[in-house]
């Protein structure tokens, strides 16, 4: 049986800096969310199934606002991400109250995916060409061929506070060589810098390559995730705030030579919401794309 190329949308985040469920915020002219545009672009690019990773407490509202809208255009399914969903036999801190990060979010969807798939954040706008490029790649790649879309750091910052970005280096053949998650990047005027946990500041150029969590994977990656996630929890079981990010997973895969990650190019400009003040700019950018004919006034 043909395996369906799938879009996996990570939508279980709490949005502390935003102050609410930003994944459900409406930014399109007919009440669309950013996720609506990702699903719309993915379906046009050849995606046949969409799996939303969400939480039990928001799933009913999520289905009403998001999941029910594209149901006539593509197969829809859900995976729940809760902090107690970990490999059997592992104990962790009783202080733990939140899920284990974006790498964990992929793992909880394992039973929903049997073919090549794309992972995206719920609150990031990637653009139609980005989806066409990465869907074409995963549909023709081998089991060990992964991909990501790369963006310039200075085009992914917020004017209203710090952001988390995964800084990447690549080979001359555009394969990912290293990746490191930096959790406190901001800009003041023309200066861009990272602040570490000790308060030390490191200047950045702005032209660094970053991942915005649009990845193309093959289903064999789930075995790798379970292996490395198990090791991560055993190591961090007493840290109630530890998170297993996708860059942590990719770093392990590269270190063990388990797969390659091709860095794909796109003409699209990323934009998204980290802080509530970012929302108005997102609304204006989507309005412009609609006025220019890239999207209809109403997607669904």
C-alpha positions as CSV (number, residue, x, y, z in Angstrom):
1,X,0.0,0.0,0.0
2,X,1.2,3.5,-0.9
3,X,2.6,5.4,2.2
4,X,1.2,8.9,2.5
5,X,3.6,11.8,2.7
6,X,2.5,13.5,6.0
7,X,2.7,16.9,7.5
8,X,3.4,16.8,11.3
9,X,2.5,20.1,13.0
10,X,3.9,20.8,16.5
11,X,1.1,22.6,18.2
12,X,1.3,21.6,21.9
13,X,3.4,24.6,23.0
14,X,2.2,26.7,25.9
15,X,3.4,30.1,24.6
16,X,4.7,31.6,27.8
17,X,6.4,34.6,26.2
18,X,3.3,35.2,24.0
19,X,0.9,35.0,26.9
20,X,-1.5,32.5,25.5
21,X,-2.2,29.9,22.8
22,X,-0.6,31.7,19.9
23,X,-1.2,28.6,17.7
24,X,-4.9,29.4,17.8
25,X,-4.6,33.1,17.1
26,X,-6.4,34.3,13.9
27,X,-4.2,36.3,11.6
28,X,-5.8,35.8,8.1
29,X,-8.5,37.9,6.5
30,X,-11.1,35.2,7.1
31,X,-10.0,34.1,10.5
32,X,-7.2,31.8,9.4
33,X,-4.3,30.9,11.8
34,X,-0.7,30.5,10.6
35,X,-1.3,26.8,10.7
36,X,-4.0,27.1,8.2
37,X,-1.5,28.5,5.7
38,X,1.0,25.8,6.4
39,X,-1.6,23.1,5.8
40,X,-2.9,24.8,2.7
41,X,0.6,25.1,1.2
42,X,1.5,21.5,2.2
43,X,-1.5,20.0,0.6
44,X,-0.8,22.0,-2.6
45,X,2.7,20.6,-2.5
46,X,1.5,17.0,-2.3
47,X,1.0,16.2,1.3
48,X,-1.8,13.7,1.8
49,X,-2.2,13.6,5.6
50,X,-1.8,16.1,8.4
51,X,-1.1,15.1,12.0
52,X,-1.4,17.8,14.7
53,X,0.5,17.3,17.9
54,X,-1.5,18.9,20.7
55,X,-2.5,18.4,24.3
56,X,-5.6,16.9,25.9
57,X,-6.6,20.1,27.6
58,X,-6.8,22.1,24.3
59,X,-7.7,19.4,21.8
60,X,-11.4,20.1,21.7
61,X,-10.9,23.8,21.0
62,X,-8.1,23.0,18.7
63,X,-10.3,20.7,16.5
64,X,-13.0,23.3,16.4
65,X,-10.7,26.2,15.4
66,X,-8.1,24.3,13.3
67,X,-8.6,20.6,12.6
68,X,-12.2,20.8,11.3
69,X,-11.4,23.4,8.7
70,X,-9.3,21.4,6.2
71,X,-11.1,18.1,6.8
72,X,-12.6,18.0,3.3
73,X,-9.2,18.6,1.7
74,X,-6.8,16.2,3.5
75,X,-6.8,13.4,6.0
76,X,-6.6,14.8,9.6
77,X,-5.3,13.0,12.7
78,X,-4.1,14.0,16.2
79,X,-1.3,12.9,18.6
80,X,-1.3,14.0,22.2
81,X,1.9,15.2,23.9
82,X,1.9,14.8,27.7
83,X,4.9,14.8,30.0
84,X,4.1,11.2,31.2
85,X,4.4,9.8,27.7
86,X,7.9,8.4,27.9
87,X,9.6,5.0,27.3
88,X,8.5,2.3,29.8
89,X,10.7,1.7,32.8
90,X,12.1,5.2,33.2
91,X,11.4,7.3,36.3
92,X,11.6,11.1,36.4
93,X,11.3,14.0,38.8
94,X,7.8,14.4,40.4
95,X,8.3,18.2,39.8
96,X,7.9,17.6,36.1
97,X,4.7,19.3,34.7
98,X,5.5,20.0,31.1
99,X,6.2,17.8,28.0
100,X,9.8,17.1,27.0
101,X,10.3,19.4,24.0
102,X,10.1,19.2,20.2
103,X,12.0,16.0,19.8
104,X,9.5,14.3,22.2
105,X,6.7,15.9,20.2
106,X,7.8,14.0,17.1
107,X,8.1,10.7,19.0
108,X,4.5,10.8,20.3
109,X,3.2,10.8,16.7
110,X,5.0,7.6,15.8
111,X,1.9,5.5,15.4
112,X,0.3,8.0,13.1
113,X,3.0,8.1,10.5
114,X,4.2,5.4,8.1
115,X,5.9,7.3,5.3
116,X,8.1,10.3,4.6
117,X,7.0,13.4,6.6
118,X,7.6,17.0,7.2
119,X,7.8,18.6,10.7
120,X,6.8,22.3,11.2
121,X,6.1,24.6,14.1
122,X,2.5,25.7,14.5
123,X,3.3,29.4,14.8
124,X,5.8,29.8,11.9
125,X,4.9,30.9,8.4
126,X,7.2,29.2,5.9
127,X,5.8,29.9,2.4
128,X,4.5,27.9,-0.5
129,X,7.9,27.4,-2.2
130,X,9.4,26.1,1.0
131,X,6.8,23.3,1.2
132,X,7.1,22.4,-2.5
133,X,10.9,22.1,-2.2
134,X,11.0,20.0,0.9
135,X,8.0,17.8,-0.1
136,X,9.7,17.0,-3.4
137,X,12.8,16.0,-1.5
138,X,11.3,13.6,0.9
139,X,9.2,11.9,-1.7
140,X,12.2,11.0,-3.8
141,X,14.9,10.6,-1.0
142,X,16.1,7.3,0.5
143,X,15.5,6.2,4.1
144,X,18.6,8.0,5.3
145,X,18.1,11.3,3.4
146,X,16.7,14.1,5.6
147,X,16.4,17.8,4.9
148,X,15.8,21.2,6.4
149,X,15.1,24.7,5.0
150,X,17.7,27.2,6.1
151,X,17.2,30.9,6.9
152,X,19.4,33.9,7.7
153,X,19.4,34.6,11.4
154,X,18.9,38.4,11.0
155,X,15.6,37.7,9.1
156,X,14.2,35.6,11.9
157,X,14.4,38.0,14.9
158,X,11.7,39.8,16.9
159,X,11.7,43.5,17.7
160,X,10.1,42.7,21.1
161,X,12.5,40.4,22.9
162,X,14.8,37.4,22.7
163,X,14.2,34.3,20.5
164,X,15.5,30.7,20.4
165,X,17.3,29.7,17.2
166,X,19.3,26.7,16.1
167,X,22.6,27.9,14.5
168,X,23.8,25.6,11.7
169,X,27.0,25.1,9.7
170,X,27.0,23.4,6.3
171,X,29.4,21.8,3.9
172,X,30.3,23.0,0.4
173,X,27.7,20.5,-0.9
174,X,25.0,22.1,1.4
175,X,24.8,19.3,3.9
176,X,24.3,20.1,7.6
177,X,27.6,19.6,9.5
178,X,26.7,21.0,13.0
179,X,23.7,22.5,14.8
180,X,23.4,24.2,18.2
181,X,20.4,25.6,19.9
182,X,20.8,29.1,21.4
183,X,18.0,30.0,23.6
184,X,18.5,33.8,24.1
185,X,19.2,35.7,20.9
186,X,18.2,39.3,20.5
187,X,19.1,42.5,18.7
188,X,19.5,46.1,19.9
189,X,19.9,48.5,17.0
190,X,22.3,46.8,14.6
191,X,23.8,44.6,17.2
192,X,22.8,40.9,17.4
193,X,24.0,38.9,20.3
194,X,23.4,35.7,22.4
195,X,23.3,35.7,26.2
196,X,24.2,32.4,27.9
197,X,23.0,31.1,31.2
198,X,25.8,32.9,33.1
199,X,24.8,36.3,31.5
200,X,27.8,36.4,29.1
201,X,27.1,38.0,25.8
202,X,28.5,36.8,22.4
203,X,28.1,38.9,19.3
204,X,26.6,37.3,16.2
205,X,26.9,38.5,12.5
206,X,23.3,38.0,11.5
207,X,24.1,36.0,8.4
208,X,24.4,32.8,10.3
209,X,22.3,29.9,9.0
210,X,19.4,28.9,11.3
211,X,16.8,26.2,11.3
212,X,13.2,27.3,11.9
213,X,12.0,23.8,12.5
214,X,10.9,22.9,9.0
215,X,12.4,19.4,8.6
216,X,12.0,16.5,6.1
217,X,12.3,13.0,7.6
218,X,11.8,9.4,6.7
219,X,9.9,7.0,9.2
220,X,13.1,5.2,10.2
221,X,14.0,8.3,12.3
222,X,11.6,7.1,15.0
223,X,13.9,4.4,16.1
224,X,16.7,7.0,16.5
225,X,14.4,9.3,18.4
226,X,13.4,6.6,20.9
227,X,17.0,5.6,21.5
228,X,18.4,9.1,22.0
229,X,15.3,10.3,24.0
230,X,15.7,7.4,26.4
231,X,19.3,8.3,27.0
232,X,18.3,12.0,27.4
233,X,15.7,11.2,30.1
234,X,17.9,8.9,32.0
235,X,20.5,11.7,32.0
236,X,18.0,14.5,32.9
237,X,15.4,12.7,34.9
238,X,15.9,14.9,37.9
239,X,15.8,18.2,35.9
240,X,12.1,19.2,35.7
241,X,12.8,21.8,33.0
242,X,15.0,19.7,30.7
243,X,13.8,19.6,27.1
244,X,14.8,17.3,24.2
245,X,14.9,19.7,21.2
246,X,15.0,18.6,17.6
247,X,18.5,20.0,17.2
248,X,19.6,17.7,20.1
249,X,18.2,14.8,18.1
250,X,19.9,15.9,14.8
251,X,23.2,16.4,16.6
252,X,23.1,12.8,17.8
253,X,22.2,11.5,14.3
254,X,25.0,13.4,12.7
255,X,27.5,12.4,15.4
256,X,26.7,8.7,14.8
257,X,26.6,9.0,11.0
258,X,23.0,7.6,10.9
259,X,21.7,9.9,8.2
260,X,22.5,13.0,6.2
261,X,20.6,16.3,6.3
262,X,20.4,18.4,3.1
263,X,20.0,22.1,3.5
264,X,17.5,23.3,1.0
265,X,17.2,26.8,-0.4
266,X,14.0,28.9,-0.7
267,X,13.0,32.3,-1.9
268,X,10.3,32.6,0.8
269,X,10.7,34.8,3.8
270,X,9.9,33.3,7.2
271,X,7.8,35.1,9.7
272,X,6.1,34.2,12.9
273,X,4.9,35.1,16.4
274,X,7.0,34.9,19.5
275,X,5.5,37.9,21.4
276,X,2.0,39.3,21.2
277,X,3.3,42.4,19.5
278,X,4.5,40.3,16.6
279,X,0.9,39.5,15.7
280,X,0.1,42.8,13.9
281,X,3.1,42.5,11.7
282,X,2.1,38.9,10.7
283,X,-1.4,40.1,9.9
284,X,0.0,42.8,7.6
285,X,2.3,40.4,5.8
286,X,-0.4,37.8,5.2
287,X,-2.8,40.6,4.0
288,X,-0.1,41.6,1.5
289,X,0.3,38.1,0.2
290,X,-3.5,37.8,-0.2
291,X,-3.6,41.1,-2.1
292,X,-0.8,40.0,-4.4
293,X,-2.8,36.8,-5.3
294,X,-0.6,34.2,-3.5
295,X,-3.6,33.1,-1.3
296,X,-7.3,33.4,-1.6
297,X,-9.3,35.7,0.7
298,X,-10.6,32.5,2.4
299,X,-8.5,29.4,2.4
300,X,-11.2,26.8,3.2
